[in-house]
Amino acid sequence: MTAGRFQTGVRCWSRLWLFVIGFGFHSAVLAEWSYFSNLDGDTVLIDRSTLVQNKNRNSTIWMLTNYGSPTAQDVLSVAKWVEFDCDRSRYRYRAVYGYEGQMQTGAKLINMTKYTDWDIVKYGTVLKNVQLIACLRGPLLR
């Protein structure tokens, strides 16, 4: 009787352990998107937990755009890993992924992992406002 109870206990703990490990991996890939802007039916979100500020004054952050209607590439959401050169006020994309559904759901239709060329950040754009957050230094960072 004790051996049977031990067997059941081991099986129960091993299932619980697998659940905890599985949940941990699942949670690790979830982004912490927070609302940033809305323009013409498109919603822009950023993931502040991905903000990395390097000593060379470059910063990277993930941003997500949910489109109100499908784009020319038939995507409803695009996730972009943006790098800012804070001193020269320029940016480039390190990765761009486009999905057929909003919030990165559905099939991945765009899969670009090649860095783009540097471009100037223009005033009055959403990207300029993201740059202001990404390049901010000090205790007000997050």
trRosetta pair geometry for C-beta under 8 A, 3 or more apart (Angstrom, degrees):
i j d omega theta_ij theta_ji phi_ij phi_ji
1 4 5.8 -53 -151 33 32 112
1 5 6.6 30 152 -16 64 106
2 5 5.7 -55 -149 38 34 111
2 6 6.2 37 152 -21 66 106
3 6 5.6 -52 -147 36 32 114
3 7 6.3 37 152 -23 64 104
4 7 5.6 -50 -148 32 31 114
4 8 6.5 29 154 -16 63 105
5 8 5.8 -54 -150 37 32 110
5 9 6.3 35 151 -21 65 107
6 9 5.6 -56 -148 36 31 113
6 10 6.3 31 155 -19 66 104
7 10 6.0 -55 -150 35 28 109
7 11 6.4 26 153 -17 63 108
8 11 5.7 -56 -148 38 31 112
8 12 6.2 33 153 -22 66 107
9 12 5.6 -53 -146 35 30 112
9 13 6.3 25 157 -14 65 107
10 13 5.9 -57 -146 40 29 107
10 14 6.2 27 156 -19 65 108
11 14 5.9 -56 -145 37 28 109
11 15 6.5 28 155 -18 63 106
12 15 5.9 -58 -153 36 29 109
12 16 6.4 28 151 -18 64 108
13 16 5.5 -53 -145 38 34 113
13 17 6.1 39 154 -23 66 105
14 17 5.5 -49 -145 35 32 115
14 18 6.5 35 154 -18 63 103
15 18 5.8 -53 -149 36 32 110
15 19 6.4 35 151 -21 64 105
16 19 5.6 -54 -151 34 33 114
16 20 6.4 32 152 -19 66 105
17 20 5.8 -53 -148 35 31 110
17 21 6.4 28 155 -15 65 107
18 21 5.8 -55 -145 40 31 110
18 22 6.0 31 157 -18 65 110
19 22 5.8 -58 -145 40 27 110
19 23 6.1 25 157 -18 64 109
20 23 5.9 -55 -144 38 27 109
20 24 6.3 31 154 -23 62 107
21 24 5.6 -55 -149 33 29 114
21 25 6.6 25 156 -14 64 103
22 25 6.1 -56 -149 37 31 106
22 26 6.2 29 154 -18 65 109
23 26 5.6 -56 -145 39 32 113
23 27 6.1 31 157 -19 67 108
24 27 5.9 -56 -144 37 27 108
24 28 6.4 34 154 -30 62 105
25 28 5.6 -50 -149 25 32 117
25 29 7.2 19 159 -12 62 102
26 29 6.7 -68 -163 34 31 100
26 30 7.2 36 146 -31 64 105
27 30 5.6 -49 -155 17 42 117
31 47 4.7 -79 -173 -99 106 140
31 49 7.8 179 -161 53 61 115
31 50 7.5 -26 -138 -32 96 125
31 62 6.6 -103 -136 100 133 146
31 64 7.4 124 108 -35 158 137
31 104 7.8 94 14 10 131 149
32 47 5.4 111 62 -146 67 86
32 48 6.9 -65 98 47 114 74
32 49 4.6 72 38 1 131 128
33 45 4.0 33 -174 150 107 139
33 46 7.2 142 -145 71 63 19
33 47 5.6 -49 -86 -77 53 83
33 64 5.7 -40 -118 32 129 136
33 103 7.5 -137 24 -132 162 89
34 45 6.2 154 69 -160 28 90
34 46 6.3 -31 59 65 82 69
34 47 7.4 131 10 -101 78 36
34 48 6.3 -6 23 -7 129 106
35 38 7.9 -17 -167 -43 106 96
35 43 7.1 -59 -133 -173 86 109
35 45 5.9 -52 -99 -105 32 84
36 44 4.7 -65 73 108 110 91
36 45 5.6 154 3 -121 97 25
36 46 4.8 74 -59 -6 137 97
36 63 7.3 -45 18 -138 160 103
36 126 7.4 94 123 -165 117 107
36 129 7.4 148 171 112 108 120
36 130 7.0 25 -175 -85 151 90
37 43 7.5 166 90 -157 49 47
37 44 4.3 6 57 50 92 115
37 126 5.1 -156 64 -125 160 112
37 129 6.8 106 -57 77 138 149
38 41 7.8 18 -177 -98 91 6
38 42 7.1 167 -154 83 54 45
38 43 5.2 -16 -104 -105 83 69
38 44 7.3 -157 -73 19 36 75
39 42 5.7 -22 69 60 72 93
39 44 7.4 17 13 -11 99 111
39 126 6.7 -124 -5 -56 141 123
40 68 7.4 -126 128 9 65 135
41 67 7.6 43 116 -175 92 53
41 68 3.0 -22 149 -34 114 157
41 69 7.2 22 124 -6 142 84
42 65 5.8 3 176 -174 113 101
42 66 6.8 169 -160 84 62 51
42 67 5.2 -20 -112 -116 98 53
42 68 5.7 -99 -66 -13 54 88
43 65 7.2 156 81 -156 46 52
43 66 4.5 -4 58 55 98 103
44 63 6.3 -5 -171 -179 96 111
44 64 7.3 154 -157 82 49 49
44 65 5.3 -19 -101 -101 73 76
44 66 8.0 -159 -72 23 28 69
44 126 5.4 140 -22 -171 172 147
44 130 7.9 -102 157 -62 134 118
45 63 6.9 160 85 -161 47 62
45 64 4.6 -13 62 61 98 99
45 65 7.8 -178 22 -78 69 30
45 66 7.3 39 -3 -9 108 101
46 61 6.1 7 -164 155 111 124
46 62 7.0 143 -159 90 60 57
46 63 4.9 -30 -101 -105 75 78
46 64 7.5 -179 -83 19 28 73
46 130 6.2 163 -87 -125 136 103
46 133 7.1 106 114 84 171 154
47 50 4.5 47 104 7 109 113
47 51 8.0 -170 104 -32 63 73
47 61 7.0 175 66 -177 69 81
47 62 4.4 2 39 70 117 108
47 63 7.5 -152 10 -81 75 33
47 64 7.4 65 -29 -12 97 105
48 51 5.5 -21 -164 -13 53 119
48 61 7.4 -12 -112 -143 37 119
48 133 7.6 -87 -108 163 96 131
48 142 5.5 128 162 -135 128 95
50 60 7.3 -74 143 118 92 87
50 61 5.7 122 94 -144 94 53
50 62 4.5 32 69 7 158 102
50 81 7.9 -101 152 -124 141 89
51 59 6.6 -7 -165 -175 83 109
51 60 7.4 169 -144 86 39 51
51 61 4.7 1 -96 -96 71 102
51 133 7.5 -99 -105 136 141 96
51 134 6.2 -158 -135 -122 104 69
51 141 7.5 -179 112 170 147 104
51 142 7.1 -174 47 -86 141 102
52 59 6.6 167 85 -154 51 60
52 60 4.9 1 52 52 99 93
52 61 7.6 -177 21 -68 63 59
53 58 7.9 168 -153 90 49 40
53 59 4.7 -17 -103 -103 69 96
53 134 7.6 162 -85 174 90 65
53 135 7.8 126 -118 -123 111 35
53 137 7.1 148 -176 -99 160 81
53 141 7.9 -95 -15 -139 143 133
54 57 7.2 -56 83 18 79 16
54 58 4.8 2 46 62 120 82
54 59 7.0 -161 14 -79 75 43
54 60 8.0 50 -20 -4 104 92
57 85 7.3 55 110 -167 90 56
57 86 4.6 -115 167 54 91 110
57 87 4.9 57 119 -29 147 103
57 135 7.7 35 -176 -140 80 96
58 83 5.9 6 178 -178 112 99
58 84 6.5 168 -156 83 62 51
58 85 5.5 -28 -103 -102 89 54
58 86 6.6 -167 -98 -2 29 86
59 83 7.2 165 85 -153 39 54
59 84 4.9 -7 58 54 88 102
59 86 6.0 61 -1 -50 104 113
59 134 4.0 161 111 163 136 96
59 135 5.6 -154 9 -79 140 56
60 81 6.4 11 -174 176 111 88
60 82 6.7 167 -148 87 61 47
60 83 4.8 -25 -93 -97 88 72
60 84 7.5 -180 -81 15 37 70
60 94 6.7 0 -134 -3 126 143
60 134 7.5 178 51 -155 2 127
61 81 7.8 -178 92 -152 26 55
61 82 5.9 -18 63 60 72 94
61 84 7.9 4 14 -4 99 109
61 130 6.7 -158 78 177 135 106
61 133 7.4 31 -49 100 173 106
61 134 4.8 -126 -8 -100 130 113
62 79 6.3 -5 -170 -174 105 98
62 80 7.1 156 -153 82 57 44
62 81 5.5 -30 -97 -99 75 67
62 82 7.6 148 -106 15 23 77
63 79 7.4 167 87 -153 40 53
63 80 5.3 -15 62 61 87 94
63 82 6.0 11 9 -3 111 123
63 130 5.9 -34 -75 -123 143 151
64 77 6.2 1 -176 -173 99 106
64 78 7.2 167 -152 84 54 43
64 79 4.9 -19 -101 -101 84 74
64 80 7.6 174 -83 19 36 69
64 103 7.4 52 161 -120 146 45
64 104 6.9 -75 -133 -39 131 101
65 77 6.6 170 86 -150 52 57
65 78 5.0 -2 53 54 99 90
65 80 7.6 25 -3 -2 100 110
66 76 6.7 8 -158 151 68 80
66 77 5.0 -17 -104 -100 63 94
66 102 4.4 47 -143 -146 112 105
66 103 6.4 4 -91 -48 124 60
67 70 6.9 103 100 -109 132 17
67 71 5.7 -146 -80 -46 176 92
67 75 7.1 97 19 107 134 72
67 76 5.3 -134 55 -153 93 47
67 77 6.8 -155 9 -75 79 40
67 78 7.6 50 -28 -2 107 95
67 102 7.7 -147 43 -95 56 91
69 76 7.9 -91 165 -114 13 85
70 74 5.0 -5 -175 -138 127 46
70 75 6.7 129 -150 53 75 23
70 76 5.9 -54 -94 -71 65 77
71 74 6.9 -86 65 -13 65 13
71 75 5.2 -12 35 53 112 78
71 76 7.8 -175 -4 -78 84 31
71 78 7.8 15 -7 -38 152 122
71 98 7.7 -86 47 -151 134 135
73 98 5.9 16 109 141 135 166
73 109 6.2 154 150 123 101 126
73 110 6.1 35 151 -58 151 117
74 100 6.5 -9 136 -117 91 86
74 109 6.3 -134 83 -161 93 171
75 78 5.9 79 125 -64 141 88
75 98 3.7 -68 -103 177 161 110
75 99 6.0 95 -151 59 99 31
75 100 6.2 -93 -120 -89 54 37
75 109 5.4 -152 -78 58 98 128
75 110 6.2 -39 -61 -4 149 114
76 99 6.7 -55 56 95 76 76
76 100 6.3 41 11 164 98 31
76 101 5.5 -22 57 -156 130 16
76 102 4.8 -75 131 -59 116 66
76 106 7.6 70 35 32 113 143
77 98 7.2 162 89 -152 48 54
77 99 4.8 -9 64 55 95 104
77 101 6.7 -11 9 104 113 43
77 102 4.8 116 -50 -136 117 40
77 103 6.0 -149 -82 -7 165 19
77 104 5.6 -105 106 -55 140 44
77 105 7.4 75 24 25 138 65
78 96 6.4 -5 -175 -170 104 92
78 97 7.0 163 -155 84 56 45
78 98 4.7 -18 -102 -100 84 78
78 99 7.5 -173 -79 17 38 71
78 110 6.9 0 -121 56 96 141
79 95 7.9 -6 111 112 90 96
79 96 7.4 164 85 -152 53 43
79 97 4.8 -5 56 58 99 98
79 98 8.0 -166 23 -75 64 34
79 99 7.7 41 -6 -10 97 109
79 104 5.8 20 -37 -84 127 115
80 93 5.4 -72 -162 -129 104 113
80 95 7.2 171 -151 89 43 57
80 96 5.1 -1 -107 -107 79 79
80 97 8.0 -166 -72 26 42 63
81 93 6.7 103 69 -166 60 69
81 94 4.3 -61 103 63 110 101
81 95 4.2 38 26 43 119 91
81 96 7.7 -129 24 -62 71 46
82 91 5.7 -12 -172 -168 103 121
82 92 7.6 156 -154 82 60 33
82 93 6.0 -42 -100 -104 61 62
82 94 7.3 -171 -93 9 10 87
82 127 7.4 -165 -143 -140 156 97
82 130 6.8 54 73 127 157 139
82 134 7.4 -105 98 -72 109 163
83 91 6.5 153 82 -156 51 66
83 92 5.4 -13 59 61 101 80
83 93 7.6 160 17 -110 80 13
83 94 5.4 82 -24 -40 110 108
83 115 7.9 -17 22 -137 135 109
84 90 7.4 156 -155 86 58 39
84 91 5.1 -28 -101 -98 65 87
84 121 7.2 16 -131 -53 102 140
84 130 8.0 -174 -57 114 134 89
84 131 5.0 147 -122 -126 147 88
84 134 5.0 121 18 103 140 137
84 135 5.8 -97 113 -57 141 103
85 88 4.5 -7 119 47 121 102
85 89 7.3 -51 88 16 82 14
85 90 4.7 5 46 59 114 86
85 91 7.2 -153 15 -75 74 37
85 118 6.8 4 -1 -136 134 127
86 89 7.6 20 -170 -73 28 48
86 131 7.5 160 -110 -174 69 94
86 134 7.5 -150 -82 110 103 89
86 135 3.7 144 -121 -128 115 119
88 118 8.0 8 104 180 134 141
89 120 6.6 29 115 -154 89 75
89 121 5.1 -111 172 41 78 106
89 131 7.3 71 -142 169 68 154
90 118 4.7 39 149 179 134 106
90 119 6.2 166 -161 81 91 28
90 120 5.4 -55 -104 -99 84 41
90 121 6.2 -165 -110 -14 24 82
91 118 7.1 146 73 -149 22 66
91 119 6.2 -32 64 63 73 79
91 121 5.3 79 -12 -68 110 97
91 127 6.4 -122 20 177 163 124
91 131 6.7 -111 -65 -85 122 115
92 115 5.8 39 143 -177 129 92
92 116 4.8 -168 -163 73 87 82
92 117 6.5 -137 -116 111 117 18
92 118 5.0 -68 -55 -92 112 51
92 119 6.8 125 -85 12 65 77
93 96 5.3 15 165 -49 144 104
93 112 7.5 39 120 107 128 121
93 115 7.1 171 88 -149 52 49
93 116 4.6 48 43 8 87 120
94 113 7.9 -4 150 -160 63 55
94 115 5.6 -17 -118 -102 53 82
95 112 6.6 160 -157 94 50 66
95 113 5.1 -1 -114 -117 94 60
96 110 6.1 -43 123 135 93 122
96 112 4.3 5 55 58 93 114
97 104 7.3 39 109 -125 120 102
97 108 5.9 -44 -168 -147 102 111
97 110 6.0 158 -158 90 29 82
97 111 6.0 23 -116 -105 79 55
97 112 7.4 -155 -69 33 46 68
98 108 7.1 115 75 -165 49 61
98 109 5.0 -57 100 70 100 88
98 110 3.0 56 21 24 108 116
98 111 8.0 -107 32 -44 73 46
99 102 7.8 159 91 -85 114 8
99 104 5.0 136 -14 -140 158 39
99 105 6.1 120 153 55 139 30
99 106 5.2 128 172 65 93 89
99 107 7.0 160 -151 83 67 37
99 108 5.8 -40 -95 -102 74 53
99 109 6.7 142 -118 13 19 87
100 105 7.7 -76 73 101 69 63
100 106 3.6 -102 66 130 93 141
100 107 4.9 37 0 49 124 81
100 109 5.8 98 -56 -28 82 121
101 104 7.7 2 82 102 84 14
101 105 3.5 -50 88 84 131 92
101 106 3.4 133 -5 -11 100 116
102 105 6.5 8 68 29 42 104
108 111 5.7 64 143 -66 119 102
116 119 7.4 -24 126 -13 118 108
121 125 7.2 -144 -176 58 73 123
121 127 5.6 -143 -139 122 93 107
121 128 5.2 133 161 -92 107 72
121 131 5.2 24 -147 -39 164 159
122 125 4.9 74 78 -12 91 128
122 127 7.4 65 42 65 73 114
122 128 6.4 -94 85 -51 43 117
123 128 5.6 92 -120 -109 34 165
124 128 6.7 60 30 27 25 148
125 128 4.8 109 58 -3 77 98
125 129 7.5 -143 100 1 49 83
126 129 5.7 -58 -158 38 40 111
126 130 6.4 41 146 -20 70 103
127 130 5.5 -50 -147 36 36 113
127 131 6.3 43 151 -24 65 102
128 131 5.5 -50 -151 32 33 117
128 132 6.8 40 149 -26 62 98
129 132 5.6 -42 -152 24 37 115
129 133 7.2 32 151 -11 61 99
130 133 5.9 -58 -159 38 38 107
130 134 6.0 31 149 -17 71 112
131 134 5.6 -59 -137 43 33 109
131 135 5.7 11 169 -4 70 116
132 135 6.6 -63 -133 46 19 96
132 136 6.5 40 158 -47 57 101
133 136 5.9 -42 -150 5 29 118
136 140 6.4 -75 158 90 132 95
136 141 5.9 173 103 -111 101 59
137 141 7.1 -7 -149 -82 22 104
138 141 6.3 171 75 -44 45 88
